[in-house]
Amino acid sequence: MTRSPATPLPPPKARRRLRETAALTQTQLADRVGVTPATVRAWESGRTTPRGRKREAYAKLLKTLAEEETVQAPEPEPESKLEPEAKPQTRPEPEPEAKPQPQPEPQPQPVAAPEPVALTPAQAFDALYAFSAPALVRQTFLLTGRREQARESVERAFQAAWEHWPEVARDRDPVGWVRATAYEYALSPWQRLRPRHRHPEPPPADPGDRTLLNTLLRLPPRHRRTLVLYDGVGLDLPETAAETEASTPATANRLLRAREAVAGRLPALADPQVLHRRLAELASNERLRAAEPPTVRRGGERRARLRTRAAIAFTVALIGTTALTVRTAPTHYEPPVSPGQAVRGVPQRVAPGALSDEELELRQKLRDQVQDGPERLSPRLE
């Protein structure tokens, strides 16, 4: 039994464009498909792909939006087709005598390109890490201002990517998947509770870099992330909106607010090109290191094993506790015994003594009489 082919879908950018052209929010589209807004954001960013009935409903809705967009767009006017003018017929001129053509020199045969060698999952992961990890560490440093936190965030993101490697390997933008995970981990509010956060790191040596970094850290986390993605990394506005899980107008507003805040303190960075160059210089001037790919992979596998063992131990403990409770729990209700209280005013109990002669006579009389009541009376006439 074979499965039917999946319904084709447009690229993630086209999905977002169709929704925004139809003036639909992610919540409205999610209600029409029957999913949550977070699922729609993941579909439009390309992180996940719909399956089953949700995929069919989503594809049908996108097709409807595309048809509406085609109907609303003005049709181009057809170009007038002009017939060529008739040319007067002339007598054919006699063909010149054929001259001997020089023989072409033999061309060398092209050599077939070697077939690409299939990489193992570990080799593909190592290549992705070596290509993108140094740049991701520098970008994360612009978000946090802490070198060790930036390195740890990128390593945790790659460890998560290794745990979900089949999904990441099929993703249209694996670097974007890892970058989004690293940024979320770096900007998590739980980082403030760590002991490392209480001890500040030495600032950059250059005064200009120090001022720029302090200005970035004063921005709200969402504005800072938008500024780094657009002016630092170089993503366009829809890609920045998809990675930050926000609408395009909201992302543009955050970007403008962040630029105004930076230009208000550093007027020389009002030009976006100058700001992009200064962000690249600030990230490049710091000595940021990244661990080796095998170390990251082994660390992720060790962490996954520890989590698995902890989950198994917790499950076994829960099962044992439940079994012990079922074994020792009473099967019926037993009312509690009330505590004893001292009662006063009651005479002391006296042991019975020997019976007197009268008591003995009375007892014998009671024993001799009929115990079933008096005898039956016979009626008589008066």
C-alpha positions as CSV (number, residue, x, y, z in Angstrom):
1,M,0.0,0.0,0.0
2,T,1.6,3.3,-1.1
3,R,1.0,6.7,0.4
4,S,-0.5,9.5,-1.7
5,P,2.0,12.4,-2.5
6,A,1.8,15.3,-0.2
7,T,0.0,18.5,-1.3
8,P,2.6,21.0,-2.7
9,L,3.1,24.2,-0.8
10,P,4.7,27.5,-1.8
11,P,8.0,28.5,-0.1
12,P,7.8,30.0,3.4
13,K,8.4,33.6,2.2
14,A,5.5,33.2,-0.3
15,R,3.2,31.9,2.4
16,R,3.9,35.0,4.5
17,R,3.5,37.3,1.5
18,L,0.1,35.8,0.6
19,R,-1.2,36.2,4.1
20,E,-0.1,39.8,4.4
21,T,-1.5,40.6,0.9
22,A,-4.9,39.3,2.1
23,A,-4.6,41.5,5.2
24,L,-4.8,38.5,7.5
25,T,-3.1,38.2,10.8
26,Q,-1.4,35.0,12.0
27,T,-4.2,34.5,14.5
28,Q,-6.9,34.8,11.9
29,L,-5.2,32.4,9.5
30,A,-4.7,30.0,12.4
31,D,-8.4,30.1,13.2
32,R,-9.3,29.3,9.6
33,V,-6.9,26.3,9.5
34,G,-7.6,25.1,13.0
35,V,-4.1,25.5,14.5
36,T,-2.4,27.9,17.0
37,P,-0.7,31.1,15.9
38,A,2.7,29.7,17.0
39,T,2.2,26.9,14.5
40,V,1.6,29.4,11.7
41,R,4.7,31.3,12.6
42,A,6.7,28.1,12.5
43,W,5.3,27.3,9.0
44,E,6.0,30.8,7.7
45,S,9.6,30.7,9.0
46,G,10.3,27.3,7.5
47,R,11.1,25.6,10.8
48,T,8.3,23.0,10.5
49,T,6.2,21.7,7.7
50,P,2.5,20.9,8.0
51,R,1.4,17.3,7.5
52,G,-1.8,15.4,7.0
53,R,-5.1,17.2,7.0
54,K,-3.6,20.4,8.3
55,R,-1.3,20.5,5.3
56,E,-4.3,20.0,2.9
57,A,-6.3,22.8,4.6
58,Y,-3.3,25.1,4.7
59,A,-2.5,24.5,1.0
60,K,-6.2,25.0,0.0
61,L,-6.3,28.3,1.9
62,L,-3.0,29.5,0.3
63,K,-4.3,28.6,-3.1
64,T,-7.5,30.6,-2.5
65,L,-5.4,33.6,-1.4
66,A,-3.2,33.3,-4.5
67,E,-6.3,33.2,-6.8
68,E,-7.8,36.2,-5.1
69,E,-4.5,38.1,-5.5
70,T,-4.4,37.1,-9.2
71,V,-8.0,38.4,-9.7
72,Q,-7.3,41.7,-8.0
73,A,-4.1,42.3,-10.0
74,P,-4.7,44.2,-13.3
75,E,-4.3,42.1,-16.4
76,P,-1.7,43.4,-18.8
77,E,-3.0,44.7,-22.1
78,P,-2.2,42.3,-25.0
79,E,0.3,43.6,-27.4
80,S,-1.0,44.2,-30.9
81,K,0.3,41.7,-33.4
82,L,1.4,43.4,-36.6
83,E,1.7,41.4,-39.7
84,P,4.9,41.9,-41.6
85,E,4.7,43.9,-44.7
86,A,4.8,41.9,-47.9
87,K,8.2,42.2,-49.7
88,P,8.4,42.2,-53.4
89,Q,9.6,39.0,-54.8
90,T,13.0,39.1,-56.6
91,R,14.8,36.7,-58.7
92,P,17.2,34.5,-56.8
93,E,20.7,35.4,-57.4
94,P,23.0,32.6,-58.6
95,E,24.8,30.9,-55.7
96,P,28.6,31.3,-55.7
97,E,30.7,28.3,-56.1
98,A,31.3,26.4,-52.9
99,K,34.7,27.0,-51.5
100,P,36.4,24.2,-49.5
101,Q,35.8,24.8,-45.8
102,P,38.7,24.2,-43.4
103,Q,38.3,21.1,-41.2
104,P,37.7,22.1,-37.6
105,E,40.3,21.0,-35.2
106,P,39.3,18.2,-32.8
107,Q,38.1,19.5,-29.5
108,P,39.1,17.8,-26.3
109,Q,36.3,15.8,-24.8
110,P,34.9,17.3,-21.5
111,V,35.9,15.3,-18.4
112,A,32.9,14.2,-16.3
113,A,32.8,15.9,-12.9
114,P,33.2,13.6,-10.0
115,E,30.1,12.6,-8.2
116,P,29.5,14.3,-4.9
117,V,30.4,12.1,-1.9
118,A,27.6,11.6,0.6
119,L,28.5,12.9,4.0
120,T,27.6,11.1,7.2
121,P,25.5,13.0,9.8
122,A,28.5,13.7,12.0
123,Q,30.5,15.0,9.0
124,A,27.6,17.2,7.9
125,F,27.2,18.6,11.4
126,D,30.9,19.3,11.8
127,A,30.9,21.1,8.4
128,L,27.9,23.3,9.5
129,Y,29.5,24.0,12.9
130,A,32.9,25.0,11.4
131,F,31.2,27.2,8.8
132,S,28.8,29.1,11.1
133,A,29.8,28.8,14.8
134,P,32.5,31.6,14.9
135,A,30.1,34.1,13.3
136,L,27.2,33.1,15.5
137,V,29.3,33.5,18.7
138,R,30.2,37.1,17.6
139,Q,26.6,37.9,16.8
140,T,25.4,36.5,20.1
141,F,28.0,38.6,21.9
142,L,26.3,41.7,20.5
143,L,23.1,40.6,22.2
144,T,24.5,39.7,25.6
145,G,27.8,41.6,26.0
146,R,29.2,38.5,27.7
147,R,31.7,36.3,26.0
148,E,31.2,33.0,27.9
149,Q,27.4,33.3,27.7
150,A,27.6,33.8,23.9
151,R,29.9,30.8,23.5
152,E,27.6,28.6,25.7
153,S,24.5,29.8,23.9
154,V,25.9,28.8,20.6
155,E,27.1,25.4,21.9
156,R,23.7,24.7,23.4
157,A,22.0,25.6,20.1
158,F,24.2,23.2,18.2
159,Q,23.6,20.5,20.7
160,A,19.9,20.9,20.2
161,A,20.5,20.8,16.5
162,W,22.4,17.5,16.8
163,E,19.5,16.1,18.8
164,H,17.1,17.1,16.1
165,W,19.5,16.6,13.2
166,P,17.2,14.9,10.7
167,E,14.9,17.9,11.0
168,V,17.7,20.5,10.9
169,A,19.4,18.7,7.9
170,R,16.2,19.0,5.9
171,D,15.6,22.6,6.9
172,R,15.9,25.3,4.2
173,D,18.1,27.4,6.4
174,P,20.0,25.3,9.0
175,V,22.1,28.3,10.1
176,G,18.9,30.2,10.8
177,W,17.5,27.3,12.8
178,V,20.6,27.3,15.0
179,R,20.8,31.1,15.2
180,A,17.2,31.4,16.4
181,T,17.8,28.8,19.1
182,A,21.0,30.5,20.3
183,Y,19.4,33.9,20.5
184,E,16.4,32.5,22.5
185,Y,18.8,30.8,24.9
186,A,21.0,33.9,25.2
187,L,18.1,36.3,25.8
188,S,16.2,34.0,28.3
189,P,15.3,35.8,31.5
190,W,16.5,32.8,33.5
191,Q,20.1,33.9,32.7
192,R,19.8,36.6,35.3
193,L,19.5,34.0,38.1
194,R,22.8,32.3,37.3
195,P,25.7,33.1,39.6
196,R,27.8,34.0,36.5
197,H,25.5,36.9,35.8
198,R,26.4,38.6,39.1
199,H,30.0,39.1,38.1
200,P,30.5,41.5,35.2
201,E,33.0,40.8,32.5
202,P,35.7,43.2,31.4
203,P,34.4,45.7,28.8
204,P,36.0,46.2,25.4
205,A,39.3,48.0,25.4
206,D,38.4,50.6,22.7
207,P,36.2,53.5,24.1
208,G,34.1,53.6,21.0
209,D,33.4,49.9,21.1
210,R,32.6,50.2,24.8
211,T,30.1,53.0,24.2
212,L,28.4,51.1,21.3
213,L,28.1,47.9,23.3
214,N,26.6,49.8,26.3
215,T,24.1,51.4,23.9
216,L,23.1,48.1,22.5
217,L,22.6,46.5,25.9
218,R,20.3,49.4,27.0
219,L,17.9,48.5,24.2
220,P,15.0,46.2,24.9
221,P,15.8,42.6,24.0
222,R,13.4,42.5,21.1
223,H,14.6,45.8,19.6
224,R,18.2,44.6,20.1
225,R,17.6,41.3,18.4
226,T,15.9,43.0,15.5
227,L,18.7,45.5,15.1
228,V,21.4,42.8,15.1
229,L,19.5,40.6,12.6
230,Y,18.8,43.4,10.2
231,D,21.8,45.7,10.4
232,G,24.3,43.2,11.8
233,V,23.6,39.9,10.1
234,G,22.0,41.5,7.0
235,L,18.7,39.7,6.8
236,D,15.8,41.4,5.0
237,L,12.7,42.6,6.8
238,P,10.4,39.6,6.2
239,E,13.2,37.1,7.3
240,T,13.8,39.2,10.4
241,A,10.1,39.3,11.2
242,A,9.8,35.5,10.7
243,E,12.8,34.8,12.9
244,T,11.6,37.1,15.7
245,E,8.1,35.7,15.4
246,A,6.5,39.1,14.7
247,S,4.6,40.8,11.9
248,T,6.5,42.8,9.3
249,P,5.0,46.2,10.5
250,A,5.9,45.4,14.1
251,T,9.5,44.4,13.1
252,A,9.9,47.7,11.1
253,N,8.7,49.7,14.1
254,R,11.2,47.9,16.4
255,L,14.0,48.5,13.9
256,L,13.2,52.3,13.6
257,R,13.0,52.6,17.4
258,A,16.3,50.8,17.8
259,R,18.0,53.0,15.2
260,E,16.7,56.2,16.8
261,A,18.0,55.1,20.2
262,V,21.4,54.3,18.8
263,A,21.5,57.6,16.8
264,G,20.4,59.6,19.8
265,R,23.4,58.6,21.7
266,L,25.9,58.1,18.8
267,P,24.9,60.5,16.0
268,A,27.7,59.2,13.8
269,L,25.9,55.9,13.5
270,A,22.7,57.4,12.0
271,D,23.6,56.0,8.6
272,P,22.7,52.3,8.4
273,Q,25.8,51.5,6.4
274,V,28.0,53.0,9.0
275,L,26.1,51.2,11.8
276,H,26.5,47.9,9.9
277,R,30.3,48.4,9.6
278,R,30.6,49.4,13.3
279,L,28.7,46.3,14.5
280,A,31.0,44.1,12.4
281,E,34.0,45.8,13.8
282,L,32.8,45.5,17.4
283,A,32.1,41.7,17.0
284,S,35.5,41.2,15.2
285,N,37.6,43.1,17.8
286,E,36.7,40.6,20.6
287,R,38.6,37.4,21.0
288,L,35.8,34.9,21.0
289,R,36.5,31.2,20.7
290,A,34.3,28.3,19.8
291,A,34.8,24.7,20.9
292,E,35.6,21.9,18.4
293,P,32.7,20.1,16.7
294,P,33.4,16.7,18.2
295,T,33.5,18.2,21.7
296,V,30.1,19.9,21.1
297,R,28.6,16.6,19.7
298,R,29.9,14.6,22.6
299,G,28.6,17.2,25.1
300,G,25.2,17.1,23.6
301,E,25.1,13.3,23.6
302,R,26.2,13.2,27.2
303,R,23.6,15.7,28.2
304,A,20.9,13.7,26.4
305,R,22.0,10.5,28.2
306,L,21.8,12.2,31.5
307,R,18.4,13.5,30.8
308,T,17.2,10.1,29.7
309,R,18.6,8.4,32.8
310,A,17.0,11.1,35.0
311,A,13.7,10.5,33.3
312,I,14.0,6.8,33.7
313,A,14.9,7.1,37.4
314,F,12.1,9.4,38.1
315,T,9.6,7.1,36.3
316,V,10.8,4.1,38.3
317,A,10.6,6.0,41.5
318,L,7.1,7.1,40.7
319,I,6.0,3.6,39.8
320,G,7.5,2.3,43.1
321,T,5.8,4.9,45.1
322,T,2.5,4.2,43.5
323,A,2.8,0.5,44.0
324,L,3.8,0.9,47.7
325,T,0.8,3.2,48.2
326,V,-1.6,0.8,46.6
327,R,-0.1,-2.1,48.7
328,T,-0.3,-0.3,52.1
329,A,-3.4,1.7,51.6
330,P,-6.5,0.5,53.6
331,T,-9.4,-1.0,51.7
332,H,-12.1,0.3,54.0
333,Y,-12.7,3.2,56.3
334,E,-11.7,2.9,59.9
335,P,-13.0,5.7,62.2
336,P,-10.4,7.0,64.5
337,V,-10.5,6.1,68.2
338,S,-11.4,9.0,70.3
339,P,-9.0,9.8,73.2
340,G,-10.1,8.7,76.7
341,Q,-11.4,11.2,79.2
342,A,-11.6,10.9,83.0
343,V,-15.2,10.8,84.4
344,R,-15.7,12.0,87.9
345,G,-18.7,11.5,90.4
346,V,-19.1,7.7,89.7
347,P,-18.9,5.4,92.8
348,Q,-16.1,2.9,92.8
349,R,-16.9,-0.6,91.7
350,V,-17.3,-3.0,94.5
351,A,-16.7,-6.7,94.1
352,P,-19.8,-8.9,94.9
353,G,-19.7,-10.8,98.3
354,A,-21.5,-13.8,99.7
355,L,-25.4,-14.0,99.4
356,S,-27.5,-13.7,102.6
357,D,-30.1,-16.2,103.6
358,E,-32.9,-14.0,102.2
359,E,-31.2,-13.6,98.9
360,L,-30.6,-17.3,98.6
361,E,-34.3,-18.0,99.4
362,L,-35.4,-15.5,96.8
363,R,-33.1,-17.0,94.2
364,Q,-34.4,-20.5,94.8
365,K,-38.0,-19.2,94.6
366,L,-37.4,-17.6,91.2
367,R,-35.8,-20.8,89.9
368,D,-38.7,-23.0,91.0
369,Q,-41.4,-20.9,89.5
370,V,-42.6,-21.3,85.9
371,Q,-40.5,-19.1,83.6
372,D,-43.2,-19.0,80.8
373,G,-45.7,-16.9,82.8
374,P,-48.7,-17.8,84.9
375,E,-50.9,-20.8,84.1
376,R,-53.9,-20.4,81.9
377,L,-57.0,-19.3,83.7
378,S,-60.2,-21.3,83.2
379,P,-63.3,-19.1,82.9
380,R,-66.2,-19.6,85.4
381,L,-69.7,-18.4,85.7
382,E,-70.6,-16.0,88.4
